[in-house]
């Protein structure tokens, strides 16, 4: 509950700001009651609506990630299909709901050889969303930070997520993927990386740091 409340606070504030902005633009007090909006005002209203939609998407994504970590559903065999690693990573990076355009520009995808695997794309998306969320959490403290996701077919097929943030102390690595292990996040559940490992192993793969 604490984790969801923390994750929802900012998106809800952004939705409220968007609604307040719309109200100020559309209120008769701000213009003549019978005067239609001009093109610039219409564009501003549409931009504000889009900001509200994106804030809602961020909130829903936070809820989905947290609930999946707390109540993981068994792997649905009907959704397992042959997936291009490069296509999946590219889609997930674009589908992730960033706080702003600046965050998106920090993330790059490198192609060092595509490969195919059997997997559930929806579950795999949540794995990559968790890793992106963890990395970008530290962006305010490391303004020059970048995130690089490399798809490589050799020497073994793999996807490598690397960020230039503060790093992880060596003594934490042994328990990094255990449940309820969290460090440096006041509202973290400690379940995100254990969820990632559970998904990867269910698909016959694994995850390491």
Phi, psi and omega in degrees: 000318179296321180295313180295318179300318179296315183291331184275339187302310183292312178300321180294322177297322179291322176296316179299318178298319179297317180294319178298320180295318178297317180299319180294323181288321186270344183297136179302331181297336182273354181199172177296138187302327183260010183265122179289161176292141174276175185300321180295320179292321177298316179299320179294320178297315180296320178296320179294319177300318180296320177299320177296317178299316181295323178295319177298317179299319178297318179296315180295322178296319179297319179295315182299315180299314184292317181293324177295324179291323184278324183230070184295128177281147176297153180299129180271107182299333181292340182264354180287131182211169176283126189236136169282124182300317183293317179295319179296311181299315181299317179296314183296320179298322180281332182278338180300138182268105183277157177294325180198174181297329179299321177297316182300323182291345179281345188255125177234151178245129180249134180257107175245030179119113180283158173211166180243149178212166176267122183198172176259106185304323182295316179293321179294323176303316181296326176299310182292325177299318178300315183292320177295317181298317179298317183292311186288345176304327186267003182301318179301330180272345181225075188302336181267006186296145174231158176237126181240127179244116185251127173259123184224136181269338182228156358289339171226147178299130184197159171239124183247124177254119183230129173237157183260031178282203187289345180084181183235126179303142184304323185290346179271343188299323185296331182246016187300323185260012176277154180292147176063026175257117179217151183212128173082002179236114184297330185249014182288149178271340186073020183244349186298311183286329176293325174298315179301316181294321180298317179295313183298318181288326177296333179269004180086011177247206177197174178221138183223159173230000000 
